[in-house]
């Protein structure tokens, strides 16, 4: 990785580490206890993506949500119970669900059986069942932008770290998530072999994608709002996919030090800025939005949809 010779970068990263080590125990103590949820049944492997096979999988996920809702209600958590009741609406379609430890889910937007273009969204920090609305809203808007014969999958498949935490500064949670993402994408490719599949990696999700990249058989890896991937160059991701990177002009992530500091107990930071020429990704224009605005109407959403569709972005940013 990059040797960090700049004392200011070292001080900044160490200050962030110290701040996180102080803040995490305080905020953790203030949070309510985790809402209990049952162990989900193991679904049968999805062999084909026919409407009938998908309907069976979606129904199994709804059963799991119903059980989790009853347990949450019994625990006195009305918010979680109401949210799970909404998620179990027959109009919504989940390939998987696990309500334990903050929650895991993979929700499909669009008709997966007929999809020719599929985007898998890998979210960043602070994403769990209680904070699922932003991921869901962005997925819905991207699906609308992509149009017919497309599907978007919101992949909440790992324990995302809190934004202000030790875990958000180190790759540990990404190391846990990467094998799960590879398995999910591999199974998706097996049932949709003719579809064009892209993975979209927001914020800390870029670290997850960086760890998973060598085993992802996809057309595109799209990094946005990213502090880094854990490697110095796109070539070090060891992927045949086209690697894209974009950052909005109003995104605070630009001010995060783009370096990696190796300490005796951990590596802190995620290396080269993905939108820099040194990283070597294809850079797309992402407008003027902030850290959570990429999938709101605007330049970033339009360009991401074009990339997922196999088209060149309408405007290319510096560093391409």
FIGUTI-448788 format. One line per field, with one value per residue (C-alpha): residue in one letter; x, y, z. Coordinates in Angstrom, 2 decimals. Layout:
r: [A|...]
px: [X|...]
py: [Y|...]
pz: [Z|...]
END
This chain:
r: [X|X|X|X|X|X|X|X|X|X|X|X|X|X|X|X|X|X|X|X|X|X|X|X|X|X|X|X|X|X|X|X|X|X|X|X|X|X|X|X|X|X|X|X|X|X|X|X|X|X|X|X|X|X|X|X|X|X|X|X|X|X|X|X|X|X|X|X|X|X|X|X|X|X|X|X|X|X|X|X|X|X|X|X|X|X|X|X|X|X|X|X|X|X|X|X|X|X|X|X|X|X|X|X|X|X|X|X|X|X|X|X|X|X|X|X|X|X|X|X|X|X|X|X|X|X|X|X|X|X|X|X|X|X|X|X|X|X|X|X|X|X|X|X|X|X|X|X|X|X|X|X|X|X|X|X|X|X|X|X|X|X|X|X|X|X|X|X|X|X|X|X|X|X|X|X|X|X|X|X|X|X|X|X|X|X|X|X|X|X|X|X|X|X|X|X|X|X|X|X|X|X|X|X|X|X|X|X|X|X|X|X|X|X|X|X|X|X|X|X|X|X|X|X|X|X|X|X|X|X|X|X|X|X|X|X|X|X|X|X|X|X|X|X|X|X|X|X|X|X|X|X|X|X|X|X|X|X|X|X|X|X|X|X|X|X|X|X|X|X|X|X|X|X|X|X|X|X|X|X|X|X|X|X|X|X|X|X|X|X|X|X|X|X|X|X|X|X|X|X|X|X|X|X|X|X|X|X|X|X|X|X|X|X|X|X|X|X|X|X]
px: [0.00|0.98|3.73|2.39|5.20|3.09|2.93|-0.37|-2.04|-0.74|-2.04|-5.43|-5.88|-4.74|-7.06|-9.96|-9.03|-8.87|-12.16|-13.87|-12.49|-14.02|-17.32|-18.19|-18.57|-20.68|-23.03|-23.16|-24.28|-27.03|-28.53|-31.31|-30.60|-30.70|-34.17|-34.33|-35.26|-35.59|-33.03|-34.27|-34.98|-32.36|-33.97|-33.66|-31.09|-32.51|-31.94|-33.80|-35.16|-38.63|-41.63|-42.75|-39.36|-38.95|-42.46|-41.59|-38.42|-40.24|-42.93|-40.31|-38.79|-42.21|-42.67|-39.39|-40.43|-43.71|-41.87|-39.46|-42.37|-44.05|-40.84|-40.19|-43.73|-43.31|-40.11|-42.03|-40.31|-43.27|-41.09|-39.32|-42.57|-44.31|-41.37|-41.29|-45.02|-44.50|-41.61|-43.80|-46.31|-46.95|-46.15|-42.52|-40.06|-37.10|-34.66|-33.50|-34.15|-32.55|-33.76|-30.92|-28.13|-29.40|-30.81|-29.84|-31.99|-31.85|-34.85|-35.61|-37.04|-38.36|-39.05|-35.92|-37.17|-37.25|-34.32|-31.54|-29.70|-29.21|-27.66|-26.66|-26.43|-23.90|-24.60|-22.19|-22.03|-25.11|-27.31|-29.48|-33.18|-33.89|-32.12|-33.23|-35.25|-32.35|-31.18|-34.72|-35.48|-32.30|-32.98|-36.48|-35.24|-32.49|-34.96|-37.22|-34.28|-33.21|-36.68|-38.08|-36.09|-34.04|-33.87|-32.17|-31.27|-30.68|-28.10|-28.03|-25.94|-23.50|-23.08|-22.39|-20.30|-21.45|-20.06|-18.29|-16.67|-13.43|-14.96|-15.61|-11.87|-10.69|-11.51|-12.72|-16.42|-15.61|-13.58|-16.66|-18.93|-16.83|-17.41|-21.16|-21.22|-19.23|-21.61|-24.68|-23.40|-22.23|-25.68|-27.34|-25.16|-25.95|-29.71|-29.37|-26.43|-27.46|-28.02|-25.56|-24.75|-23.13|-22.30|-22.68|-20.63|-21.53|-19.12|-17.88|-19.52|-16.54|-14.29|-16.61|-16.45|-12.70|-12.31|-14.78|-13.63|-11.34|-14.30|-17.00|-17.94|-19.67|-19.53|-18.97|-17.88|-19.17|-17.57|-19.27|-18.94|-15.84|-12.97|-11.05|-11.10|-8.15|-5.82|-3.75|-4.91|-7.85|-5.49|-4.89|-8.58|-7.74|-11.02|-12.05|-14.91|-14.70|-14.05|-15.85|-15.61|-17.60|-17.91|-20.32|-18.92|-20.75|-19.63|-17.74|-15.84|-13.46|-11.97|-11.15|-7.39|-6.82|-4.06|-3.54|-1.70|-0.55|-0.66|0.36|-3.27|-4.96|-4.69|-6.48|-7.73|-8.36|-5.62|-5.74|-8.67|-10.73|-11.45|-7.77|-5.82|-3.38|-6.09|-6.91|-10.69|-12.92|-14.32|-17.90|-19.45|-21.59|-23.01|-23.01|-24.78|-23.70|-22.79|-26.29|-27.53|-26.13|-29.36|-31.56|-32.64|-29.65|-26.42|-25.09|-28.23|-28.38|-24.74|-24.93|-27.99|-26.15|-23.19|-25.47|-27.11|-23.75|-23.63|-20.98|-21.82|-23.21|-20.49|-17.10|-15.27|-11.61|-9.18|-10.82]
py: [0.00|3.67|4.68|7.67|10.20|13.27|13.94|15.78|12.71|10.60|13.07|13.26|9.51|9.03|11.82|10.10|6.79|8.35|10.18|6.99|5.05|7.66|8.17|4.53|3.37|6.44|6.11|2.36|2.72|5.12|2.81|0.44|-3.26|-5.10|-6.23|-10.04|-12.00|-15.70|-17.74|-17.71|-20.90|-21.77|-21.26|-23.85|-22.87|-20.74|-22.87|-20.73|-17.20|-18.09|-16.19|-19.32|-19.98|-16.35|-16.21|-19.18|-17.48|-14.19|-16.01|-17.70|-14.29|-12.92|-15.81|-14.92|-11.28|-12.30|-14.33|-11.44|-9.01|-11.12|-11.39|-7.63|-6.87|-9.25|-7.41|-4.12|-2.60|-1.16|0.68|-2.47|-4.46|-1.85|-1.69|-5.47|-5.52|-3.03|-5.05|-8.17|-6.51|-8.97|-6.18|-6.20|-8.89|-10.11|-12.80|-13.15|-11.84|-12.18|-9.90|-10.62|-8.24|-5.17|-7.13|-8.52|-8.37|-8.44|-6.65|-6.76|-3.78|-4.73|-8.07|-10.13|-12.96|-10.67|-8.39|-7.91|-5.37|-5.87|-3.47|-4.74|-1.88|-2.35|0.28|2.01|2.83|3.28|1.01|-1.55|-2.39|0.69|2.90|1.16|3.96|5.68|2.46|1.56|5.03|5.11|1.64|2.63|5.77|3.88|1.22|3.95|5.57|2.24|1.47|-1.83|-5.07|-4.03|-4.92|-3.33|-5.33|-3.56|-5.87|-5.29|-8.40|-7.43|-5.62|-2.11|-0.06|3.16|6.25|7.35|4.13|2.21|-0.21|2.58|3.34|-0.24|-3.07|-5.62|-5.41|-5.46|-8.64|-10.23|-9.02|-9.83|-13.62|-13.07|-10.57|-12.92|-15.79|-13.65|-12.34|-15.80|-17.29|-14.35|-14.86|-18.58|-17.99|-14.94|-15.87|-13.58|-10.50|-7.63|-7.33|-4.33|-3.73|-0.25|0.52|3.50|4.91|2.04|-0.29|0.53|-1.23|-4.26|-4.25|-3.78|-6.90|-8.89|-7.65|-10.56|-12.94|-10.78|-11.79|-8.53|-5.99|-2.90|-1.96|1.54|3.36|6.50|8.61|6.50|7.16|4.33|0.62|-0.61|-0.75|1.86|1.31|-0.13|-2.74|-4.09|-5.01|-7.88|-7.72|-7.90|-5.51|-1.88|0.15|3.49|6.22|9.38|11.98|14.87|18.34|18.64|15.29|15.60|12.38|14.48|15.85|12.43|11.69|9.30|7.20|4.09|4.02|0.62|0.30|-2.78|-3.80|-2.60|-0.73|2.63|4.34|3.00|4.23|6.15|8.39|6.44|9.56|10.51|9.84|7.73|5.19|4.59|4.20|5.66|8.78|9.89|13.25|13.10|16.61|18.89|16.68|15.52|12.16|10.69|12.38|10.17|8.30|11.38|12.93|14.54|14.00|11.23|9.11|9.58|8.60|5.61|4.35|4.73|2.73|-0.05|-0.10|-0.51|3.02|5.67|8.39|11.52|13.59|12.32|13.93|14.71|11.85|9.46]
pz: [0.00|-0.14|2.23|4.16|4.48|5.12|8.89|8.51|7.06|9.90|12.47|10.76|10.60|14.17|15.34|13.58|15.19|18.65|18.15|17.05|20.00|22.33|20.54|19.83|23.44|24.25|21.29|21.69|25.28|24.23|21.64|22.68|22.84|19.52|18.57|18.70|15.59|14.82|12.94|9.34|7.47|4.88|1.46|-1.24|-3.89|-6.66|-9.76|-12.29|-12.38|-13.64|-12.25|-10.36|-8.78|-7.78|-6.33|-4.12|-2.90|-2.25|-0.26|1.92|2.72|3.67|6.09|7.72|8.02|9.64|12.27|12.89|13.18|15.85|17.82|17.57|18.72|21.66|22.55|22.57|19.54|17.67|15.14|13.99|13.98|11.81|9.43|9.06|8.44|5.59|4.17|4.14|1.81|-1.06|-3.52|-2.34|-3.36|-1.30|-2.34|1.25|4.74|8.17|10.96|13.37|14.38|12.56|9.66|6.25|3.14|-0.65|-2.16|-5.89|-7.77|-11.18|-12.82|-12.24|-14.45|-17.51|-16.63|-19.19|-17.02|-13.28|-10.79|-7.33|-4.82|-2.01|0.68|2.99|6.68|8.87|6.74|8.50|8.74|10.85|8.30|5.14|3.57|1.81|0.14|-0.89|-2.27|-4.32|-5.68|-6.77|-8.52|-10.34|-11.49|-12.86|-14.65|-16.17|-17.48|-18.72|-18.89|-15.87|-12.19|-9.21|-6.11|-2.81|-1.22|2.53|3.01|5.75|9.07|7.88|10.34|11.93|10.21|13.38|14.51|14.45|11.95|9.43|9.33|8.84|6.38|8.94|8.12|4.41|4.88|6.46|3.66|0.59|0.50|0.86|-1.98|-4.23|-3.47|-4.11|-7.45|-8.52|-7.83|-9.58|-12.64|-12.67|-12.93|-15.22|-17.46|-20.32|-18.17|-17.87|-14.15|-12.47|-8.82|-7.38|-4.31|-2.12|0.47|2.71|0.21|-2.02|0.46|0.33|-3.47|-3.37|-1.25|-3.36|-6.78|-7.79|-7.51|-9.08|-12.62|-13.56|-16.36|-14.20|-10.70|-9.95|-7.00|-5.74|-2.59|-1.95|0.41|-1.23|-1.89|0.15|-2.87|-4.68|-8.25|-10.14|-11.60|-8.09|-7.85|-10.24|-12.09|-15.73|-15.00|-16.05|-12.89|-12.68|-10.04|-9.41|-6.68|-6.28|-5.77|-2.44|-1.00|2.30|1.52|-0.61|2.63|4.06|3.83|0.94|2.40|4.45|7.74|8.98|12.75|14.76|15.26|12.06|8.77|9.00|5.83|2.35|0.05|-3.21|-4.06|-6.64|-8.73|-8.96|-12.18|-10.14|-9.30|-12.95|-12.89|-15.58|-13.94|-14.57|-13.76|-10.61|-10.38|-7.36|-4.83|-1.41|0.06|-0.10|-3.28|-6.06|-6.68|-6.53|-9.86|-11.53|-13.42|-11.16|-11.42|-15.20|-15.70|-13.36|-15.25|-18.54|-17.23|-15.95|-19.38|-21.13|-22.49|-22.03|-19.50|-21.08|-19.40|-18.27|-15.38|-14.93|-14.43|-16.88]
END
